[in-house]
Amino acid sequence: MNISNHSRRETKQPNKQPGFSLLEVLITVVILAIGLLGLAGLQTSGLKNNHSAYQRSQATLLAYDMIDRVRANKNIADNYLFAFMEPADATAIANCHKIVGCSADLMAENDLFEWNETLAANLPAGAGTITSAGTTFTITITWDDDRDGNDANNPTFQTSFQP
């Protein structure tokens, strides 16, 4: 009888604390949730920065588009200046989509109109100006990157060229 009592004692499991593994799972879930929230924040920040870079690229392309237009109509480059006509005041000229039937002055006005329309369509609150100092022209484009309506923190792209 002693042998059988002895074998029962050896096979008996020591008492475990109930609920301990449930606490470990709860802590793991909390840590995982915090990590996933951090990952979502990083992805949101990356998307915002990527969109800002896209808008800066659009501003660069639009500035160089206007530089090409001014250089193509070099004889009256001063008609593209902000002092001559604000791009927002320019109107579309029907016959200026082809060279025949459009004077250089009308081409400049049509170019300003198309540029202003493209700025407004591709950049939020996009606006551009063209100024000169001697023979050097400067194109400045601003837009509302964060769309908060505050003009004080809007990014600006500026480039200078000679026609």
C-alpha positions in Angstrom: 0.0 0.0 0.0 2.9 2.3 0.5 3.9 1.9 -3.1 0.6 3.0 -4.5 0.4 6.1 -2.2 3.9 7.1 -3.2 3.1 7.0 -7.0 0.0 9.1 -6.5 2.0 11.8 -4.9 4.5 12.0 -7.8 1.9 12.3 -10.4 -0.1 15.0 -8.6 0.5 18.4 -10.3 1.3 21.4 -8.1 -1.4 24.0 -7.8 -1.3 26.8 -10.6 -2.5 30.3 -10.1 -5.7 30.5 -12.2 -6.0 33.5 -14.6 -2.3 34.2 -15.0 -2.2 33.4 -18.7 -5.3 35.5 -19.3 -3.5 38.5 -17.8 -0.5 37.8 -20.1 -2.9 37.8 -23.2 -4.5 41.0 -22.1 -1.1 42.8 -21.8 0.0 41.4 -25.2 -3.2 42.7 -26.8 -2.7 46.2 -25.3 0.9 46.3 -26.5 -0.1 45.1 -30.0 -2.9 47.7 -30.2 -0.5 50.5 -29.3 2.0 49.3 -31.9 -0.7 49.2 -34.6 -1.9 52.7 -33.7 1.7 53.9 -34.0 2.0 52.2 -37.4 -1.3 53.8 -38.6 0.0 57.2 -37.5 3.2 56.7 -39.5 1.3 55.7 -42.6 -0.9 58.8 -42.3 2.1 61.1 -41.9 3.7 59.4 -44.9 0.7 59.9 -47.1 0.5 63.6 -46.0 4.1 64.2 -46.9 3.8 62.3 -50.2 0.8 64.5 -51.2 2.8 67.7 -50.3 5.7 66.5 -52.5 3.2 65.8 -55.3 1.8 69.4 -55.0 5.4 70.8 -55.0 6.1 68.8 -58.2 2.9 70.2 -59.8 4.0 73.7 -58.9 7.4 73.1 -60.5 5.9 71.7 -63.7 3.4 74.7 -64.0 6.2 77.2 -63.4 8.3 75.6 -66.2 5.3 75.5 -68.4 4.9 79.2 -68.1 8.6 79.7 -68.7 8.3 77.8 -72.0 5.3 79.9 -73.0 7.1 83.2 -72.3 10.1 82.0 -74.3 7.9 81.0 -77.2 6.5 84.5 -77.3 9.8 86.2 -76.4 9.2 89.4 -78.4 6.5 90.6 -76.0 7.7 88.9 -72.8 6.7 92.0 -70.8 3.0 91.2 -71.5 3.3 88.2 -69.2 4.3 90.3 -66.2 2.1 90.7 -63.2 2.4 94.5 -63.6 0.9 94.3 -67.1 -1.9 91.9 -66.3 -2.8 89.7 -63.3 -3.2 86.1 -64.5 -6.7 86.1 -62.8 -7.8 89.0 -65.1 -6.8 87.3 -68.3 -9.5 85.9 -70.5 -9.6 83.0 -72.9 -9.0 83.9 -76.6 -10.8 81.6 -79.0 -8.4 81.7 -81.9 -5.2 81.3 -79.9 -5.1 77.5 -79.9 -3.3 77.8 -83.3 -0.7 80.2 -84.5 -2.7 81.6 -87.4 -5.2 84.2 -86.4 -3.8 85.1 -83.0 -1.5 88.1 -82.3 1.4 87.9 -79.9 -0.5 90.1 -77.4 -3.6 87.9 -77.5 -1.4 84.8 -77.2 0.1 86.2 -74.0 -3.3 86.9 -72.5 -4.5 83.4 -73.5 -1.4 81.8 -72.0 -2.0 83.7 -68.7 -5.6 82.6 -68.7 -4.7 78.9 -69.3 -2.0 79.0 -66.7 -4.3 80.5 -64.1 -6.9 77.9 -64.8 -4.4 75.1 -64.5 -3.0 76.5 -61.3 -6.5 76.6 -59.8 -7.3 73.1 -61.0 -4.1 71.4 -59.8 -3.2 73.2 -56.6 -5.6 74.1 -53.7 -5.9 77.9 -53.7 -3.1 78.0 -56.3 -2.0 81.4 -57.5 0.9 82.6 -59.5 2.7 85.8 -60.3 5.3 86.9 -62.8 7.6 89.8 -62.1 10.8 91.1 -63.5 13.9 92.9 -62.4 15.7 94.1 -65.5 15.9 91.1 -67.9 15.4 88.5 -65.2 11.8 87.2 -64.8 10.6 85.6 -61.6 7.7 83.2 -61.3 6.2 82.7 -57.9 3.5 80.1 -57.2 1.7 79.7 -53.8 -0.9 77.2 -52.7 -2.7 76.1 -49.5 -0.9 72.8 -48.8 -2.7 72.1 -45.5 -6.0 73.6 -46.7 -6.5 75.6 -43.5 -7.2 78.9 -45.2 -4.3 80.6 -43.5 -2.1 82.3 -46.1 0.7 82.9 -43.6 1.9 79.3 -43.7 1.4 78.5 -47.4 4.3 77.0 -49.3 5.9 79.0 -52.2 7.8 77.8 -55.3 9.9 80.5 -57.0 12.1 80.3 -60.0 13.9 82.9 -62.1 14.7 82.9 -65.8 15.7 85.0 -68.7 13.5 84.8 -71.8 
